[in-house]
Amino acid sequence: MQSISRMLPVAAAIALLAGSTFAQEAAIRLGHAGPLSGGEAHLGRDTANGAILAVEDLNARGIAIGGRKARFVLLNEDDAADPRQGTAVAQKLADARVNGVIGHMDSGTTIPASRIYHDAGIPQISPSATNPKYTRQGYKTAFVMVANDAHLGGTLGRYAVETMKARNIAVIDDRTAYGQGLASEFVKAARAALPGVQITQQYTTDKATDFQAILTAIKGKKPDIVFFGGSDNVGGPMLRQMKQLGIDARFMGGDGICTTELPRLAGDGLLDNQMVCAANGGITGDREKDMARFIERYRKRFSMDVLAYAPFAYDAVMTMAAAMQKADSAEPAKYLPELASIRHEGVTGPIAFDARGDIKDGMVTLFTFRGGRKERIAVVK
């Protein structure tokens, strides 16, 4: 038997080797913020899942940054789609000195949180915030993966009067930064395309469940189209009540209601071809195969379908990681310039940002629903 004195150096060498291996691994912490509770929790979980899948893929690849193996860690925080909670979450992530942030989901939380990330020098990529105010604050840390409300709402406004031949439109928004911004851009584009179009506006909240009063007022106007600026958790019940009141009108909205959950939330209130909605992103040709593979992988990993923003959250993580690789550093100040000039091929298409941090060449896809399934109408640049 070996003496203890002879075994100690061997044990010390093993411990030293283990410590050396650990030292070669660098933990890179990314924050994700979105609504994981409340009426939009299903959409927040969708973005969180997209980010989780990206982190798992990065760790499986074993990429190196700064001469060390990178181990990505995701810190998930719930902002409950509430601006006040959103800023508290942002401060928490800033205090934790995360290397980057994916989020927030809603414009109403993203905009106030962006100042905190900017002051801390932390790069932030929102997978879904569309209000133009977010990237017009002059913050060099703010980026977004999708086209803004001017593009999204503008596309829908023109489509309503030029293609759907609407002449009498009722507009409802939920008074959030997202819903109000989208509705405003829709109205602006519709009036520009057809100066004589009749538009009636009503307002609700992002937590409302009873729309009898505003829908009754709308019914008297006999609109061709009801446009809603808000999310599916409100839009679905609104469609149910429209049917109950006998409102015979088409229904339109943006990416907030253009989700695979809408048929469940609307029930028998969603009729075939009644709905036209616009979702951010637009892929055709061979890229559709890449997206189909992503959707299948997502379904197997989380036992649920992609609802809306998961692919953009996935690409946001991958884009941030690509910038870190180019800079060979996960330090925000060092990789931020690479992020601003990045060219990355994602599952949602080519990713590059303009001087404001907006996605370049943002695409919009128009959809309808038939038999409870979302079907593409057209891709618009």
N, C-alpha and C positions, 0 to 999 in steps of 0.2 A: 504493500500500500504506500502511495506517495505521502510524504510528510506534508503537514499543513503549510509549512514555510515554502514548499515547492509549488503548492497549489495556488497560493495567493496571487503570485504574478500572473498566472493564467486567468484567474477570475478577474483581476484588474484589467487585463487586456481585453477580455470579453466585454466588460462594462464600458471601457473606453471606446471600443468599436461600436457598441450600441449607441453610445452618446454621440459619436461622430456621425452615424447614420441619421439619427434624429436631427442633428444640427444641419444636415443637408436638406431637410424639409422645411419649407417656409409656409406658414399659415397665412392665407390671404382671406380676409373677412369681408364679405359683401353683405350689405343690408338690403332687405326687401321690405317695402312698406305698402300696404293696401288694406282694404276692408275685409277682415277675416271674421267679423261679426256684423250683425245688422242685416238690413234688406239687400245689400249688395255683396254679402259674404261669399256667395257662389262665384261671383266674378273675381273677387279678390283671391279666392282659393285657386282659381284658374291661372291667374298671373303667378301666384306663388309656386304652383306646380311646374309651370314653364321654367321658372328660375331654378327650381330644385333639379329638374331633369338636366339642365345645362351644367350645373355644378357637378352632378354625378358623371356626366360625359367628360368634363374637363379633368376630373380626378382619375377617371379610367384611362385617359390618355397619358397621364404622367408628364405633363409639360414642365419645362424648366424656365424659371424667371430669375435673373440675377445669379445664375450659376447654381441655383438650388431647386430641388423638386418642389413644385407648387402644390399645396393642398388647400383647395378652396372650401371655405366654410360660409354657410348662408345663415344670417340672422333674420328671422321672420318677425315682423312687427305688425300689429293691428292698429290701423288708424280709424277704423269704423266709418270711413267716408265722412269724417267730421273734421273741419279745418283746425279746431282747437286741439283735438287729439292728434291730428297730423303733425302739428308743430312740436308737440310733446315727444312724439315718436322720433321726429327728425333730430331734436336735441339729444335724445337718448343715443341715437346712432352716431351723432357727431362726437358725443362724449366718449363713446366706445372706440373712437378713432378707426372706424371702418375704412377700408381702402376704396370703396365705391358704393353707390346706392342704386338699386333698381326700384323705381317707383317715383312718385306714388301713382295710384291708378286713376283717381279722379282729378280733374283740373282744380277743384275746390280745395283739395288737400295739397296737391303738387305745388301750386303757386306760393302759398305762404311757407311751405317747407323749404322751397328752393333758396330762400334767403339764408336760412340756417346752414344749408350745405355750402352755399357760396362763401359765407363768412368763415367756414371751417376749411375751405379749400378742397372739398370732397366732390369729385365728379358724380353727377346724377343723370341717369337715363330713365325717363318715364316711358313705359311701354304703350301708354294709351292716352295721356293728357292731351286734349285738343284745343283748349282755349289759347289763342295767340298771345295772351298776356304773359304766359309762362316763359316763352323764349324772347319776349320783347323787353325784358327788364335789364338786359345788358349783362347778365351773369354768364361768364365764360365756362362755368361748371355745368350748365343746364343743357340737356339734349333730349330729344324726343324721337320715338321710332315711327310715328304715324303722322299723316297729313293733319293740318289744323282745321278748326271750324270753318275758316274762310273757304277752304277747299271742299270740305265735306258738306257743309251747309249750302255752299254755293252750287255744288253739283246737284244736290237735291232740289234746290229752288228752281234752277233752270229746267231740270227734268220734269218737275211738276207742271210747269206751264207750257213747255215746248213739246214734250212727248206725251204727257198724260192729259194735256189740253185743259188743265184746271183753270177756272175763272173765278171761283169762289172758295177760299181756303180759310179754315179755322186753325189757328196756331195756339198750342198750349206748351208752356215750359214749366219746369219744376223749380225755377229760381236758383238753381245751383250755378256755379261758374260754367260748368259743362252745358247744362240744358239751356240756360239763358244765352250763352254764346252761340250755340248751334242754331237756336231759333232765330236769333238776330241775323245771322248770316243767311239763313234760309229766306227770311222775309226780304232782306236786301237784294238777293239774287233774283227772287221771283218778281219783285217790282221792277228791277232793271230789265229783265227779259220781257215783261209785259206790264207797262206802266198802269194800265187800267184794271189790273187784277184786284179783286175784292178780298181783303184780309181782315179777319176778326181775331183778336188775341185774348187769351185767357191764361190764368196762372194757377199752379198748384204747388205742392212741395214734394220732396223726394221721399217722404214718409207717408204720404196720403194714401187712403184706401177707398174713400167715398168721393165720387166725381159727379154725383147726380146733379148738383146745382150748375156746374159749368157746362156739363154735357147737355142739360136741358136748354140752357141759353144758346148753345151752339146749334142744337137741333132746329131751332126756329129760324136760323140763318140758311138752312139747307145747303151745307157746304159740299163741294165735290170731293174735297180732301180734308182730313184732319191730320195735321202735322204735330208730332209730340217731341219736344226736346227733353230727354231724360233717359232713364234706364229701364230695363225690362221688368224689374220688380214693381214698377208703377204702370208701365205701358201695358203689361199683360192684363191686370185687373181693369184698366181703362177700356180695353177692347171688349172684355166681358160685358161691361156696363153699357157700352155703345150698342151692343146687340140687344140687350134688354130694353133699351129705350127706342130701338128701331131706327137708329141713325144709319142711313144707307150712304156711306161714304168710304172712299179709299183711306188707308192709314199709312202715314209715312214717318220715318224717323232716322236717326243716325246709328252709329255703331253700338250705342248703349242698349238699343232694343233689337239689334240685328244679331241675336244670339240663338244658340240651339235650345236654350231654355224657354224661349218665348212661347212656343206651342203649349208647353205644360202650364205656364203661367196664365195664358189667355184662354185655354180650354176651347170650348165651342165658339168663342168670340173671334177666333182667327179663321177666316174663310179663305179658300183657295184664291190666290191672285189678288186678294184684297190689300195686301201689304206690299209696300216698296220701301226698302231700307238700304242704307249705304254703310258698308264696313270698310275700314282702312285696309290697305294692301290690295294687291292685284297681281296674280301670277297666272301665266299661261304657258302652254307648251311643255317642255321638259321639266320646268320648275314645279308643275303640278304633281309630278311623281315624287319629288322631294317632300312636298307638303303632305302628300298621302302617306308617305313613310313616317313622317313626324307624327301625324295624327294617330297612326296605328301604334307606334311606340308609346305615345302618351296614353292611349286607351289601355294598353297592356300594363303600363306602370301604375296608373292611378285608378283603373277600373271605372273610368268615366270618359265622356267625350270632351273634346276641346269645346269650350263655350264661346270664347271670343279672343282673348288677349294672350293666351299661353305662348303661341309662336313668337310674338313680339317680345315677351319677357325672356324667352329662351335666347333669341337673337341679341337682346340687350346685354345679357351676361356674356355671350360669346364675343360680341363686339368689344366690350370692355376688356375681356381677357386678351383679345388680339392686340389691343392697344398696349397693354402691359408687356406682351411679348415683344412688340416692336421697340418699346422703350427699354426692354430688359430690366424693368423695375415695376413694382406694384405701388411705389410711392406716388400719391396723387399728383404732386407737382411735377414729377418726371414723366408720367404717362399721359397727363392731360393734353399736351400738345399733339401727341400721336392720336389720341381719340378725336380731336377736332379735325384732323386731316385723314382719318381712317377711310379705307376702302375695303369693305368686308362683304363676302358673299354669304348671305344667310338663308334660312329656309323661307323667309318672307320676301326674298329678293336681294338685289344689291343695296348695301347700306353705306351711306355717306351723308355728312351733315354740312349745312351751309354755315355762313358766318354767325348766324343767330343761334345755331344748334338745332334748327329744324331739319327733318329728313329731306334729302334732295329727291326730286322727282317722285314725290309721294303719290301712290296710286289709290284709287277708290273703286270698290266693286259694288255694284247694285245687285240686290237680291229680292226675291219674293218667296212666299211659302206656298207649297202645294202638298196636300196630304200630310201636313205637319212637318214637312221637311224643307229646309232652306235650299233654294235653287238659284243659281246665278243668272242674272239678266245680261249684264255687261260689265266690262272693265273700263274705267275712265281715268285718263292721266290728267 
